[in-house]
Amino acid sequence: MCVVTGGVRWTRASSGDRGRDRGSHPRPVGGRPVSLVGMTHPLVTAAELDATVTGGGVVRLLDVRWWLDRPDGRPAYREGHLPGAVYVDLDSELARHGEPVEGRHPLPDRGELQAAARRWGLRDGDAVVVYDDLGGQSAARAWWLLRASGVTDVRLLDGGLAAWAEAGLPLERGDSAVVPGDVTLSDTPWPVIDADAAAAWPSTGVLVDGRAAERYRGDVEPVDPRADHVPGAVNLPTSGNLDSTGRFADAAVLRSRFEEAGVTPATPVALYCGSGITATHNALAATIAGFDPVLFAGSWSAWSNDASRPVATGDRPG
């Protein structure tokens, strides 16, 4: 198998598309935040990825392994990764250091993200596949950032590293050699809201908290200064986006989840989590379901660091 830098069109329709429309998303107009709905379908299976690269397709593979209690995924990457994959450091390349009221993982500066993408070997027109071993929870951050920066063909490996291994496909050890790329990212404003907008959001739309139910209720808070949730937010844990095999559920199932939370195509929906990482998993699920969410990037870590912000407790929005 040879995986090198460059652009590629996928060799066949993805079985993960499950009948959904595909195609290119229109370019943003007038400086409005880029919409993620309507672009190339965001998932690819292990079999499809293998067939593409063994058939001569050119794909840039990004390994985005990260865990809340063990953020440095490089040792695991070096123990075994998809052939040709480049390690992406979530904390330093998909986020930046900021003030506590910005949250634990503020969005990176666009210029810094572009510099990182060039280090990964990305060139304009490249097809990109991101993966992790956390059900897509961390890889979705790379998917979201790149899609929102104008990279139109970026997909998440459905089932991640486990799906690749289950298919009996090979792994490599050590660091992959990288030829630096020259990709130019869009400077379109991020599709995000701040804490003030999040506070007002439930009055006109649906604010979704993607954390585990016990954190939403305020039973526990392992990381941030305060427990509970943003008043008016509904709880839709990201774990519910996956089926029993660790892959994303069908579009109809995902659509039903969001509809039960009050989301409709005409309803503005904003997403948050602990620090803006796993909320992008809900963003990917919402995109598959046909919705067009924005992200409260600072998420609960930003909200809970501002003592002036009220909180709601229990299993209801409040």
Secondary structure as a PSIPRED ss2 file (coil, helix, strand):
# PSIPRED VFORMAT (PSIPRED V4.0)

   1 M C   1.000  0.000  0.000
   2 C C   1.000  0.000  0.000
   3 V C   1.000  0.000  0.000
   4 V C   1.000  0.000  0.000
   5 T C   1.000  0.000  0.000
   6 G C   1.000  0.000  0.000
   7 G E   0.000  0.000  1.000
   8 V C   1.000  0.000  0.000
   9 R C   1.000  0.000  0.000
  10 W C   1.000  0.000  0.000
  11 T C   1.000  0.000  0.000
  12 R C   1.000  0.000  0.000
  13 A C   1.000  0.000  0.000
  14 S C   1.000  0.000  0.000
  15 S H   0.000  1.000  0.000
  16 G H   0.000  1.000  0.000
  17 D H   0.000  1.000  0.000
  18 R C   1.000  0.000  0.000
  19 G C   1.000  0.000  0.000
  20 R C   1.000  0.000  0.000
  21 D C   1.000  0.000  0.000
  22 R C   1.000  0.000  0.000
  23 G C   1.000  0.000  0.000
  24 S C   1.000  0.000  0.000
  25 H C   1.000  0.000  0.000
  26 P C   1.000  0.000  0.000
  27 R C   1.000  0.000  0.000
  28 P C   1.000  0.000  0.000
  29 V C   1.000  0.000  0.000
  30 G C   1.000  0.000  0.000
  31 G C   1.000  0.000  0.000
  32 R C   1.000  0.000  0.000
  33 P C   1.000  0.000  0.000
  34 V C   1.000  0.000  0.000
  35 S C   1.000  0.000  0.000
  36 L C   1.000  0.000  0.000
  37 V C   1.000  0.000  0.000
  38 G C   1.000  0.000  0.000
  39 M C   1.000  0.000  0.000
  40 T C   1.000  0.000  0.000
  41 H C   1.000  0.000  0.000
  42 P C   1.000  0.000  0.000
  43 L E   0.000  0.000  1.000
  44 V E   0.000  0.000  1.000
  45 T C   1.000  0.000  0.000
  46 A H   0.000  1.000  0.000
  47 A H   0.000  1.000  0.000
  48 E H   0.000  1.000  0.000
  49 L H   0.000  1.000  0.000
  50 D H   0.000  1.000  0.000
  51 A H   0.000  1.000  0.000
  52 T H   0.000  1.000  0.000
  53 V H   0.000  1.000  0.000
  54 T H   0.000  1.000  0.000
  55 G C   1.000  0.000  0.000
  56 G C   1.000  0.000  0.000
  57 G C   1.000  0.000  0.000
  58 V C   1.000  0.000  0.000
  59 V E   0.000  0.000  1.000
  60 R E   0.000  0.000  1.000
  61 L E   0.000  0.000  1.000
  62 L E   0.000  0.000  1.000
  63 D E   0.000  0.000  1.000
  64 V C   1.000  0.000  0.000
  65 R C   1.000  0.000  0.000
  66 W C   1.000  0.000  0.000
  67 W E   0.000  0.000  1.000
  68 L C   1.000  0.000  0.000
  69 D C   1.000  0.000  0.000
  70 R E   0.000  0.000  1.000
  71 P C   1.000  0.000  0.000
  72 D C   1.000  0.000  0.000
  73 G C   1.000  0.000  0.000
  74 R H   0.000  1.000  0.000
  75 P H   0.000  1.000  0.000
  76 A H   0.000  1.000  0.000
  77 Y H   0.000  1.000  0.000
  78 R H   0.000  1.000  0.000
  79 E H   0.000  1.000  0.000
  80 G C   1.000  0.000  0.000
  81 H E   0.000  0.000  1.000
  82 L C   1.000  0.000  0.000
  83 P C   1.000  0.000  0.000
  84 G C   1.000  0.000  0.000
  85 A C   1.000  0.000  0.000
  86 V E   0.000  0.000  1.000
  87 Y E   0.000  0.000  1.000
  88 V C   1.000  0.000  0.000
  89 D C   1.000  0.000  0.000
  90 L H   0.000  1.000  0.000
  91 D H   0.000  1.000  0.000
  92 S H   0.000  1.000  0.000
  93 E H   0.000  1.000  0.000
  94 L C   1.000  0.000  0.000
  95 A C   1.000  0.000  0.000
  96 R C   1.000  0.000  0.000
  97 H C   1.000  0.000  0.000
  98 G C   1.000  0.000  0.000
  99 E C   1.000  0.000  0.000
 100 P H   0.000  1.000  0.000
 101 V H   0.000  1.000  0.000
 102 E H   0.000  1.000  0.000
 103 G C   1.000  0.000  0.000
 104 R C   1.000  0.000  0.000
 105 H C   1.000  0.000  0.000
 106 P C   1.000  0.000  0.000
 107 L C   1.000  0.000  0.000
 108 P C   1.000  0.000  0.000
 109 D C   1.000  0.000  0.000
 110 R H   0.000  1.000  0.000
 111 G H   0.000  1.000  0.000
 112 E H   0.000  1.000  0.000
 113 L H   0.000  1.000  0.000
 114 Q H   0.000  1.000  0.000
 115 A H   0.000  1.000  0.000
 116 A H   0.000  1.000  0.000
 117 A H   0.000  1.000  0.000
 118 R H   0.000  1.000  0.000
 119 R H   0.000  1.000  0.000
 120 W C   1.000  0.000  0.000
 121 G C   1.000  0.000  0.000
 122 L C   1.000  0.000  0.000
 123 R C   1.000  0.000  0.000
 124 D C   1.000  0.000  0.000
 125 G C   1.000  0.000  0.000
 126 D E   0.000  0.000  1.000
 127 A E   0.000  0.000  1.000
 128 V E   0.000  0.000  1.000
 129 V E   0.000  0.000  1.000
 130 V E   0.000  0.000  1.000
 131 Y E   0.000  0.000  1.000
 132 D C   1.000  0.000  0.000
 133 D C   1.000  0.000  0.000
 134 L C   1.000  0.000  0.000
 135 G C   1.000  0.000  0.000
 136 G C   1.000  0.000  0.000
 137 Q C   1.000  0.000  0.000
 138 S C   1.000  0.000  0.000
 139 A H   0.000  1.000  0.000
 140 A H   0.000  1.000  0.000
 141 R H   0.000  1.000  0.000
 142 A H   0.000  1.000  0.000
 143 W H   0.000  1.000  0.000
 144 W H   0.000  1.000  0.000
 145 L H   0.000  1.000  0.000
 146 L H   0.000  1.000  0.000
 147 R H   0.000  1.000  0.000
 148 A C   1.000  0.000  0.000
 149 S C   1.000  0.000  0.000
 150 G C   1.000  0.000  0.000
 151 V C   1.000  0.000  0.000
 152 T C   1.000  0.000  0.000
 153 D C   1.000  0.000  0.000
 154 V E   0.000  0.000  1.000
 155 R E   0.000  0.000  1.000
 156 L E   0.000  0.000  1.000
 157 L E   0.000  0.000  1.000
 158 D C   1.000  0.000  0.000
 159 G C   1.000  0.000  0.000
 160 G H   0.000  1.000  0.000
 161 L H   0.000  1.000  0.000
 162 A H   0.000  1.000  0.000
 163 A H   0.000  1.000  0.000
 164 W H   0.000  1.000  0.000
 165 A H   0.000  1.000  0.000
 166 E H   0.000  1.000  0.000
 167 A C   1.000  0.000  0.000
 168 G C   1.000  0.000  0.000
 169 L C   1.000  0.000  0.000
 170 P C   1.000  0.000  0.000
 171 L C   1.000  0.000  0.000
 172 E E   0.000  0.000  1.000
 173 R C   1.000  0.000  0.000
 174 G C   1.000  0.000  0.000
 175 D C   1.000  0.000  0.000
 176 S C   1.000  0.000  0.000
 177 A C   1.000  0.000  0.000
 178 V C   1.000  0.000  0.000
 179 V C   1.000  0.000  0.000
 180 P C   1.000  0.000  0.000
 181 G C   1.000  0.000  0.000
 182 D C   1.000  0.000  0.000
 183 V C   1.000  0.000  0.000
 184 T C   1.000  0.000  0.000
 185 L C   1.000  0.000  0.000
 186 S C   1.000  0.000  0.000
 187 D C   1.000  0.000  0.000
 188 T C   1.000  0.000  0.000
 189 P C   1.000  0.000  0.000
 190 W C   1.000  0.000  0.000
 191 P C   1.000  0.000  0.000
 192 V E   0.000  0.000  1.000
 193 I E   0.000  0.000  1.000
 194 D C   1.000  0.000  0.000
 195 A H   0.000  1.000  0.000
 196 D H   0.000  1.000  0.000
 197 A H   0.000  1.000  0.000
 198 A H   0.000  1.000  0.000
 199 A H   0.000  1.000  0.000
 200 A H   0.000  1.000  0.000
 201 W H   0.000  1.000  0.000
 202 P H   0.000  1.000  0.000
 203 S H   0.000  1.000  0.000
 204 T C   1.000  0.000  0.000
 205 G C   1.000  0.000  0.000
 206 V E   0.000  0.000  1.000
 207 L E   0.000  0.000  1.000
 208 V E   0.000  0.000  1.000
 209 D E   0.000  0.000  1.000
 210 G C   1.000  0.000  0.000
 211 R C   1.000  0.000  0.000
 212 A C   1.000  0.000  0.000
 213 A H   0.000  1.000  0.000
 214 E H   0.000  1.000  0.000
 215 R H   0.000  1.000  0.000
 216 Y H   0.000  1.000  0.000
 217 R H   0.000  1.000  0.000
 218 G C   1.000  0.000  0.000
 219 D C   1.000  0.000  0.000
 220 V C   1.000  0.000  0.000
 221 E C   1.000  0.000  0.000
 222 P C   1.000  0.000  0.000
 223 V C   1.000  0.000  0.000
 224 D C   1.000  0.000  0.000
 225 P C   1.000  0.000  0.000
 226 R C   1.000  0.000  0.000
 227 A C   1.000  0.000  0.000
 228 D C   1.000  0.000  0.000
 229 H E   0.000  0.000  1.000
 230 V C   1.000  0.000  0.000
 231 P C   1.000  0.000  0.000
 232 G C   1.000  0.000  0.000
 233 A C   1.000  0.000  0.000
 234 V E   0.000  0.000  1.000
 235 N E   0.000  0.000  1.000
 236 L C   1.000  0.000  0.000
 237 P C   1.000  0.000  0.000
 238 T H   0.000  1.000  0.000
 239 S H   0.000  1.000  0.000
 240 G H   0.000  1.000  0.000
 241 N H   0.000  1.000  0.000
 242 L E   0.000  0.000  1.000
 243 D C   1.000  0.000  0.000
 244 S C   1.000  0.000  0.000
 245 T C   1.000  0.000  0.000
 246 G C   1.000  0.000  0.000
 247 R C   1.000  0.000  0.000
 248 F E   0.000  0.000  1.000
 249 A C   1.000  0.000  0.000
 250 D C   1.000  0.000  0.000
 251 A H   0.000  1.000  0.000
 252 A H   0.000  1.000  0.000
 253 V H   0.000  1.000  0.000
 254 L H   0.000  1.000  0.000
 255 R H   0.000  1.000  0.000
 256 S H   0.000  1.000  0.000
 257 R H   0.000  1.000  0.000
 258 F H   0.000  1.000  0.000
 259 E H   0.000  1.000  0.000
 260 E H   0.000  1.000  0.000
 261 A C   1.000  0.000  0.000
 262 G C   1.000  0.000  0.000
 263 V C   1.000  0.000  0.000
 264 T C   1.000  0.000  0.000
 265 P C   1.000  0.000  0.000
 266 A C   1.000  0.000  0.000
 267 T C   1.000  0.000  0.000
 268 P C   1.000  0.000  0.000
 269 V E   0.000  0.000  1.000
 270 A E   0.000  0.000  1.000
 271 L E   0.000  0.000  1.000
 272 Y E   0.000  0.000  1.000
 273 C C   1.000  0.000  0.000
 274 G C   1.000  0.000  0.000
 275 S C   1.000  0.000  0.000
 276 G C   1.000  0.000  0.000
 277 I C   1.000  0.000  0.000
 278 T C   1.000  0.000  0.000
 279 A H   0.000  1.000  0.000
 280 T H   0.000  1.000  0.000
 281 H H   0.000  1.000  0.000
 282 N H   0.000  1.000  0.000
 283 A H   0.000  1.000  0.000
 284 L H   0.000  1.000  0.000
 285 A H   0.000  1.000  0.000
 286 A H   0.000  1.000  0.000
 287 T H   0.000  1.000  0.000
 288 I H   0.000  1.000  0.000
 289 A H   0.000  1.000  0.000
 290 G C   1.000  0.000  0.000
 291 F C   1.000  0.000  0.000
 292 D C   1.000  0.000  0.000
 293 P C   1.000  0.000  0.000
 294 V E   0.000  0.000  1.000
 295 L E   0.000  0.000  1.000
 296 F E   0.000  0.000  1.000
 297 A C   1.000  0.000  0.000
 298 G C   1.000  0.000  0.000
 299 S H   0.000  1.000  0.000
 300 W H   0.000  1.000  0.000
 301 S H   0.000  1.000  0.000
 302 A H   0.000  1.000  0.000
 303 W H   0.000  1.000  0.000
 304 S H   0.000  1.000  0.000
 305 N C   1.000  0.000  0.000
 306 D C   1.000  0.000  0.000
 307 A C   1.000  0.000  0.000
 308 S C   1.000  0.000  0.000
 309 R C   1.000  0.000  0.000
 310 P C   1.000  0.000  0.000
 311 V C   1.000  0.000  0.000
 312 A E   0.000  0.000  1.000
 313 T C   1.000  0.000  0.000
 314 G C   1.000  0.000  0.000
 315 D C   1.000  0.000  0.000
 316 R C   1.000  0.000  0.000
 317 P C   1.000  0.000  0.000
 318 G C   1.000  0.000  0.000
